[in-house]
């Protein structure tokens, strides 16, 4: 589930100003200490050295040395120390033994983990005191069509936000989007992420115009009926059929983490340097065949 909160008035622009302090508030390392009680147990791995930033900025895509459970001592080499043609063709090689050890220690401690960057690719669900809730996994689930289940989700998310998120959000600007993982019985939640209430955040089954209209409607109710913004439950949007437009364009989960099967077969039994060399040869051969 995704939710979004906002303290903007109905007449304001759709998005709040994106100040540096506002954006930095959405770093995992910034918000996690305030929500550690309601988030999965985590270890923040930092700081990262300049050599790692250099690796991220490099032009080529390759795995650092030591990632295949091989102990590595060096931290950075440019690959041309012995002047060999093989090393020159591969280019720079990197290894981060200290960072690697900290990551492996965390995996050993927890047993099963999912990695998370300090900032993530955001998708949205809103609050006003919550504006709206949207399904994050855009697949059709028939059990979600049950009205009682939908109402339980709405009430659980709203109560969780009121009790745990709203009073603990430290940034002075109160516009944000959060990801919430509900328990199987839909009675509790775990905070997974926060993101800015901004165009870069995917609103999923809403549009920002929808959310702005929901806020405006809540404001009109507040002035006309003397209701508080949080008096009514937020709107919930789900994929309600296999023919839903969002479901029809839905790609398999974690597709962005997949690699070509050819790369997997070519890498079997080889280290990074050997794989890089044979991959280069295979790409060259394929280009010659196509020409």
Order of alpha helices (4+ residues) and beta strands (2+ residues): beta-alpha-alpha-alpha-beta-alpha-beta-alpha-beta-alpha-beta-beta-alpha-beta-alpha-alpha-alpha
